[in-house]
Amino acid sequence: MGLIVLIGPHAVGKMTIGKALEKRIDGKLLFNHQTIDIYANFLGYTKETFRLSDDTRFNLFESFVKTPKTNTTKNIIFTVLADFSSSYDIEFLHKIAAIFLAENQDVFFAALQADMATRLKRNTHEDRLKAKPSKRDLEFSRNELLTSVDKHCLEIDDSKLKELFPEIPTLTINNTKLSAEEVATKVIHHFKLDSR
């Protein structure tokens, strides 16, 4: 039982790769917007929405590690956008990892990267727009994607990732030219998920 976290900037392919992983391992996908949009539908995209979303994730993860006999899956595949210049975001990743590690469960972090042209193209993909209501305003989501590069540190190299999370096995993948299935294969092989 464990937690596989796919970390990366907007439209890098986290959800799509998570779905590919879901087909290959005993795991279920929880993508970032599933918890955010529950609250945003009523409260808008506010600080309170993001706080409630984080609380929901903590509660789910804590319950998951305590109820292995009744869980419907062995692993949670979780996607998240993290700003590595934000102490809150780094602490959030430490907190979710700690929930699993405290119960002697596995945690893996895979950081994804892709060039801007690829991400802009993926930003308009039908599956993304269907799953994430806030991305359907294409002008807004395109601007958010472009301006985030200057405002936040959303990509990280593997040495820095290992430095921040020394207790967690990590992997960094540039998936600009890779399919979701190819990335899923790399994640499975690197973390030996096929043998768990």
C-alpha positions in Angstrom: 0.0 0.0 0.0 1.3 3.4 -0.8 1.2 6.9 -2.4 2.5 7.7 -5.8 2.6 11.5 -6.3 2.8 13.0 -9.8 4.1 16.6 -9.4 4.3 19.2 -12.2 3.2 22.5 -13.7 0.0 23.2 -15.4 -0.9 21.0 -18.4 2.3 18.9 -18.1 0.2 15.7 -18.3 -0.2 14.7 -14.7 -3.8 13.5 -14.9 -3.3 11.7 -18.2 -0.2 9.9 -16.8 -2.1 9.1 -13.6 -4.9 7.5 -15.7 -2.2 5.4 -17.6 -0.7 4.3 -14.3 -4.2 3.4 -12.9 -4.6 0.9 -15.7 -1.3 -0.8 -15.0 -1.1 -1.0 -11.2 -3.4 -1.7 -8.3 -4.0 2.0 -7.7 -6.7 4.6 -8.0 -6.2 8.2 -9.3 -7.0 11.3 -7.3 -6.2 14.2 -9.5 -5.7 17.7 -8.1 -9.0 19.3 -9.2 -11.2 16.5 -7.9 -11.0 18.0 -4.4 -10.6 21.6 -5.4 -13.6 21.8 -7.6 -16.0 20.3 -4.9 -15.5 23.5 -3.0 -14.9 25.9 -5.9 -18.3 25.0 -7.2 -19.8 26.8 -4.2 -17.1 29.1 -2.9 -15.1 30.1 -6.0 -11.3 29.6 -6.2 -10.6 31.2 -2.9 -8.1 30.6 -0.1 -10.9 28.9 1.8 -11.5 26.5 -1.1 -7.8 25.5 -1.2 -7.7 25.1 2.6 -10.8 22.8 2.5 -9.4 20.9 -0.4 -6.1 20.2 1.5 -8.1 19.2 4.6 -10.1 16.7 2.5 -6.9 15.2 1.1 -5.3 14.8 4.6 -8.5 13.2 5.8 -8.7 10.8 2.9 -5.0 9.8 3.2 -5.2 9.3 7.0 -8.3 7.1 6.6 -6.7 5.2 3.7 -3.6 4.1 5.7 -5.8 3.1 8.7 -8.3 0.9 6.8 -6.2 -1.4 4.5 -8.6 -4.3 4.8 -11.6 -2.4 3.4 -9.9 -0.2 0.9 -10.8 -0.7 -2.8 -7.2 -0.3 -3.9 -3.6 -0.8 -2.7 -2.3 2.6 -3.8 -3.4 6.2 -4.3 -2.0 8.0 -7.4 -2.2 11.7 -6.6 -1.5 14.6 -8.9 -0.5 18.0 -7.6 0.9 21.3 -8.8 3.6 22.4 -6.3 5.4 25.7 -6.1 8.9 24.8 -4.9 9.6 28.4 -3.9 6.6 28.1 -1.5 7.3 26.8 2.0 3.6 25.9 2.3 3.7 23.7 -0.8 6.9 21.9 0.3 5.4 21.4 3.8 2.2 20.0 2.2 4.2 17.4 0.3 6.1 16.5 3.5 2.7 16.2 5.4 1.1 13.9 2.9 4.2 11.7 2.8 4.4 11.6 6.5 0.9 10.1 6.8 2.0 7.1 4.8 5.5 6.8 6.1 4.1 6.8 9.7 2.3 3.6 8.8 5.3 2.1 7.1 3.8 2.6 3.7 5.6 3.5 0.5 5.7 7.0 -0.9 7.1 7.9 -4.4 7.5 11.4 -5.9 7.7 11.7 -9.7 8.2 15.3 -11.0 7.2 15.9 -14.6 8.5 18.5 -17.0 7.6 19.6 -20.5 8.4 22.5 -22.7 6.0 25.4 -23.0 4.8 24.7 -26.5 3.8 21.2 -25.5 2.0 22.4 -22.4 0.1 25.0 -24.3 -1.1 22.3 -26.7 -2.0 19.9 -23.8 -3.9 22.8 -22.1 -6.7 22.6 -24.7 -6.9 18.8 -24.7 -10.5 17.5 -24.6 -10.0 15.2 -21.6 -8.4 18.1 -19.6 -11.3 20.4 -20.3 -13.9 17.8 -19.5 -12.4 16.9 -16.1 -11.4 20.5 -15.0 -14.2 23.1 -15.3 -11.8 26.0 -14.5 -9.7 25.2 -17.5 -12.5 25.7 -19.9 -11.9 29.4 -20.0 -9.1 29.0 -22.5 -7.9 32.6 -22.4 -7.6 32.5 -18.6 -5.9 29.1 -18.4 -3.5 30.0 -21.2 -2.6 33.2 -19.4 -2.2 31.4 -16.1 0.1 28.8 -17.7 2.3 31.5 -19.4 2.5 33.8 -16.3 3.1 31.0 -13.8 6.7 30.6 -15.2 7.7 34.0 -13.8 5.6 33.8 -10.6 6.4 30.3 -9.3 9.0 27.5 -9.4 6.9 24.7 -10.8 9.7 22.5 -12.1 12.5 20.9 -10.2 15.6 18.9 -11.1 16.1 15.5 -9.5 19.0 16.5 -7.2 17.0 19.3 -5.7 13.9 17.0 -5.3 16.1 14.5 -3.5 17.6 17.2 -1.3 14.1 18.4 -0.3 12.7 14.9 0.3 15.7 12.7 1.2 13.5 10.0 2.8 11.3 9.6 -0.4 12.3 7.8 -3.6 12.1 10.4 -6.4 12.2 10.6 -10.2 12.2 13.5 -12.6 10.9 12.9 -16.2 10.8 15.3 -19.1 7.7 14.1 -20.9 7.7 16.6 -23.8 8.1 13.8 -26.3 6.8 10.9 -24.4 3.3 9.4 -24.3 1.5 8.9 -21.1 2.0 5.2 -21.4 5.8 5.6 -21.8 6.0 7.8 -18.7 3.8 5.3 -16.8 6.3 2.5 -17.8 9.2 4.6 -16.6 7.5 5.3 -13.2 6.6 1.7 -12.8 10.1 0.4 -13.6 11.9 3.1 -11.6 9.9 2.5 -8.4 9.4 -1.2 -9.0 5.6 -0.8 -8.7 5.0 -3.9 -10.7 6.3 -6.0 -7.9 4.2 -4.4 -5.2 
